[in-house]
């Protein structure tokens, strides 16, 4: 395979991975939906379970503000709103609903989350383009390069490390659909069923 083809395939695979993860986060599909359940991403901009999610003292939460999932990546928790707001130069701590009501800000936060490593997690971008090398601790936790570790980065604490999970299967279904539409192979290690979540 030529370097040009490999580079194009990597870009297509990253686009498929981003669209798949965000489609799953905002899905409105159901098993018998027209064109199948994976044709129904980007249906919701707000999480149905609208809790406060204020857990970091570094980003004090003003009274009445909630930091539930919003936007394509379903940005959640005050610390993510604070960091994303700093990165894109918007006050999302005081105005979290901008992530749901302003499409440009909404996608900026999703791209910020995709591109930015956090704590001991690599960025989803670095994983999908092959720039992440797992540490010994990652390998011991079965966290290996591939689409599955991206699911672990995004929602591993809830979905990864306990065997088969319908949410992970949904993310894979969207990914395969987008890869097929873009004419690119899936790569290896699509699930996180046996990966321990990042601590």
C-alpha positions in Angstrom: 0.0 0.0 0.0 1.4 3.4 -0.9 2.0 6.0 1.7 -0.6 8.3 0.1 -3.3 5.5 0.2 -2.3 4.7 3.8 -2.7 8.3 4.8 -6.0 8.6 3.1 -7.3 5.4 4.8 -6.1 6.7 8.2 -8.1 10.0 7.6 -11.2 8.1 6.5 -10.9 5.7 9.5 -10.6 8.7 11.9 -13.7 10.4 10.3 -15.6 7.1 10.6 -14.5 6.7 14.3 -15.5 10.3 15.2 -18.9 10.0 13.4 -19.5 6.6 15.0 -18.8 7.7 18.5 -20.8 10.9 18.2 -23.7 9.1 16.4 -23.9 6.5 19.2 -23.9 9.3 21.8 -26.8 11.1 20.1 -28.6 8.1 18.6 -32.3 7.8 18.1 -32.2 4.5 16.4 -34.0 1.3 17.3 -33.5 -2.3 16.0 -36.2 -2.1 13.3 -35.6 1.6 12.3 -35.7 2.4 8.6 -32.3 1.7 7.1 -31.3 0.0 10.4 -30.3 1.3 13.8 -27.0 2.7 12.7 -28.6 5.2 10.3 -30.0 7.2 13.2 -27.2 9.2 14.8 -27.3 12.9 15.6 -30.9 12.8 16.9 -30.5 14.3 20.3 -28.3 17.3 21.6 -29.1 16.8 25.3 -28.8 13.8 27.5 -32.1 12.5 28.8 -30.8 12.0 32.3 -30.1 15.7 33.2 -28.1 15.6 36.4 -25.8 18.3 37.8 -22.5 16.4 37.4 -20.5 18.9 39.5 -17.6 16.9 40.9 -14.4 19.1 40.6 -13.6 21.9 43.0 -11.2 23.3 40.3 -14.3 24.3 38.3 -16.8 25.7 40.9 -20.4 25.3 39.7 -22.7 28.3 39.8 -26.1 27.7 41.4 -28.6 26.2 39.0 -26.1 25.1 36.3 -26.0 21.5 35.2 -23.2 19.7 33.3 -25.0 16.8 31.8 -24.3 15.4 28.4 -24.7 17.9 25.5 -23.6 18.1 21.9 -22.2 15.4 19.6 -19.8 13.9 22.2 -22.3 14.4 25.0 -19.8 16.5 27.0 -20.4 15.8 30.7 -19.1 17.0 34.1 -18.1 20.5 35.1 -14.4 19.8 34.7 -14.9 18.9 31.0 -17.0 22.0 30.4 -14.3 24.1 32.2 -11.4 22.7 30.2 -13.3 22.7 26.9 -14.4 26.3 27.5 -10.8 27.4 28.2 -9.6 25.7 25.0 -12.3 27.3 22.8 -12.5 30.6 24.7 -16.1 30.3 25.8 -17.4 30.5 29.4 -19.1 27.1 29.5 -19.1 26.9 33.3 -21.6 29.8 33.4 -23.2 29.0 30.1 -23.2 25.2 29.7 -26.2 25.1 27.4 -24.2 26.8 24.7 -23.0 23.2 23.9 -26.6 22.3 23.0 -27.8 25.6 21.4 -24.8 26.8 19.4 -23.8 24.3 16.7 -20.3 25.7 16.2 -19.5 25.6 20.0 -21.1 22.1 20.1 -18.7 20.7 17.5 -15.8 22.6 18.9 -16.3 20.9 22.2 -16.6 17.5 20.5 -13.4 18.1 18.5 -11.6 19.4 21.6 -12.6 16.2 23.5 -11.5 14.0 20.6 -8.1 15.8 20.2 -7.1 16.3 23.8 -5.4 13.7 26.1 -6.8 13.8 29.6 -5.2 12.6 32.8 -3.8 9.1 31.9 -5.9 8.7 28.7 -4.5 9.3 25.3 -6.5 11.4 22.8 -8.9 9.5 20.6 -7.1 11.2 17.7 -3.7 9.8 18.6 -5.2 6.3 19.0 -6.9 6.2 15.6 -4.0 7.7 13.6 -1.5 5.2 15.2 0.4 7.7 17.4 -0.4 6.1 20.7 1.8 3.3 22.1 0.3 1.5 25.1 2.3 1.5 28.3 3.0 -1.7 30.2 0.1 -0.9 32.5 -2.2 -0.4 29.4 -1.1 -3.7 28.0 -1.7 -5.4 31.3 -5.3 -3.9 31.3 -5.8 -5.2 27.7 -5.9 -1.6 26.4 -4.4 -2.0 22.9 -4.5 0.2 19.8 -7.8 0.1 17.9 -11.3 1.5 17.9 -12.1 -0.3 21.2 -9.8 1.8 23.2 -11.5 5.0 21.9 -14.7 3.7 23.5 -12.7 3.1 26.7 -11.5 6.8 26.5 -15.0 8.1 26.0 -17.1 6.0 28.3 -15.0 3.1 29.6 -16.0 3.3 33.2 -19.5 2.4 32.2 -19.1 0.2 29.2 -15.7 -1.5 29.2 -14.2 -4.4 31.1 -17.2 -6.6 31.9 -17.7 -8.6 28.7 -20.1 -8.1 25.9 -22.1 -4.8 26.2 -24.9 -3.6 23.9 -23.6 0.0 24.1 -20.2 -1.1 22.9 -21.8 -3.2 20.1 -23.8 -0.1 19.1 -20.6 2.0 18.8 -19.1 -0.8 16.7 -22.2 -1.0 14.5 -22.0 2.8 13.7 -18.2 2.5 13.1 -18.6 -0.4 10.6 -21.4 1.5 8.8 -19.3 4.7 8.4 -16.2 2.7 7.4 -18.3 0.9 4.8 -19.7 4.2 3.5 -16.1 5.6 3.3 -14.7 2.4 1.7 -12.1 1.8 4.4 -11.2 -1.3 6.5 -12.1 -1.4 10.2 -8.7 -2.2 11.6 -8.2 -4.4 14.7 -9.4 -4.4 18.3 -12.9 -2.9 17.8 -14.3 -3.7 21.2 -13.3 -3.0 24.8 -15.2 -5.9 26.4 -12.0 -7.2 28.1 -10.2 -3.9 28.6 -10.1 -2.5 32.1 -11.2 1.2 32.1 -8.6 3.9 32.5 -8.4 4.8 36.2 
